[in-house]
Amino acid sequence: MEYLLAWRMALAKDLLARSDVGIAEVAERVGYGSASTFSTAFSRHVGRPPGRFARQG
């Protein structure tokens, strides 16, 4: 299960680095049913929210 989470978050980081992909679309692409659930998981795993990660690169 940890491997799947790490893979999803690595994919999410790559997608967020592209300016043309929004958080809701990233959440859907990596398998989350809602953007808020994805944001919570991303923040716990990466240490900052996906919006801030996308802006700061």
N, C-alpha and C positions, 0 to 999 in steps of 0.2 A: 504494500500500500504506500509506503514511503517513496518507493521508486516512482510510482505513478504520479504522486504529488510533485516530486522533483521534476519529472518530465513535463508535466502540465505547466509548472511555473517557468521552466526554461523556455518553453514555447511561448508562453505569455510575455516574457521579457522581450523576446525577439519581435513579437507582434507589436508590442507597445513602443518599441524603438522606431517603428515606422509611423510617421505622422498621419497617415491616411486611415488608420484603423482605430475606432473608438473602443472604449472600455467594454461596452455592452457586446460588441462584436467579438472582442477578444474572449470575453467570458463564454460566449456561445461556442466559439471555435475550439476552446480547450476543454469543453465538456461541462460547463456549469449552467444550471438552469436559470440563474438570475445574476445580474451584475453585482448586487449587494453581497451575495454569498461568495462570489469570486473575489470581490474587493477585500472581504474579511480574511479569506484564506491567503490571498496574495500578501496582505499586510503582515500577517503572522509569519509567513515564510520568508519574505524579502526584508521586512523591517520598515517598510514605508508603503503608503497606499499607491495603487497603480497610476492614479493621475499624477502624483508627484514624481513617480519613477519615470513616467513618459516625458514629463517636462524637463527633468534634470538629466535624463539619459543615462 
